Amino acid sequence: MELMEIAITLNGAPRSVRAASVAELLREIGLDTRKVAVERNEEIVPRSTYAQAALAPGDQLEIVHFIGGG
Amino acid sequence: MDDSWEVAGRRFTSRLIVGTGRYKSLEETAAATAASGAEIVTVALRRVNTSDPAAPMLQDFVPPDRYTYLPNTAGCHTARDAVRTLRLAREAGGWNLVKLEVLGPPPYLYPDMAGTMEAAAALIADGFEVMVYCADDPIAAKRLEEMGCVAIMPLGAPIGSGMGVVNPYMNRSIKQNARVPVLVDAGIGTASDAALAMELGCDAVLLNSAIAHADDPVLMATAMKHAVLAGRAAFLAGRMRKDYRADASSPMSGLIPSAG
């Protein structure tokens, strides 16, 4: 079976991904799900729903984490 | 003596809250934060660098199970951006105690009070517990308290300016009129500034650059810890009255007669 790639925007940059869900996307990038938060098309994706949250072409994803700040 | 304080039902011993930004390294962040004795730390929320997912993260150096993370909205200039940022922070961290700041333009980054109130209303309606950075304006401060903010945090001076507490009279009046904790947030430059903020009666002090931009951040963190303790003790002790005339400290009786 051929692996399908879809074009999304990830943190402001275009990116082709094989992931079909947010959970797969985080795995594909190599991120610890406990340390990030995800927004898809300006809506929060709750951590408990990453596996069910399907990705579609053109989706705008934001993946954020805590950094030092005052 | 138990001199702890409480915000949003959480009790803390340290009256110093420190930011975790502007350090040279995460190792330095960890060392200075530990030296400060702070129990609450402010943190920012930013995009992950997806090309370097294994990069060390703040949580590995300043663990959230040891420190209470207070996510901020630094860099947000509209209510919409601030609310969006804190919703993401709540999802990332799983807690609802936050620091709201909606900032005006450079060079002062002065609190935008219209945007701040708009964001505060939306956040409180959404279940957040909002510690709010604000102008040293007693009317605005009272309004934020009445809206339901859990702590009022007027600036001492512009963020990162190190100018100290430039309007101590209004900071004190905000504290005197408030029923929720009042913290001086921003502007602290050195230990005496932090002590002054506490001598005014404030519940705590929030600072970042004063430690991170000192030549020796860890030593300055220690100084700040002691300054906050000293300022708090001086406030509780009640300072003496000021008088322009001298009032001799040594008794006048039993003085040996002057020669000649």
Interface residues (C-beta under 8 A of the other chain):
Chain A: L10 N11 G12 R15 I29 G30 L31 K35 V36 A37 V38 E39 E42 I44 P46 R47 E62 I63 V64 H65 F66 I67 G68 G69 G70
Chain B: G19 T20 G21 R22 Y23 L26 T29 T42 V43 A44 L45 R46 R47 V48 T50 P53 A54 M57 L58 Q59 Y69 P71 N72 A74 R84 R87 L88 A89 E91 A92 G93 I159 G160 A186 L207 N208 S209 A212
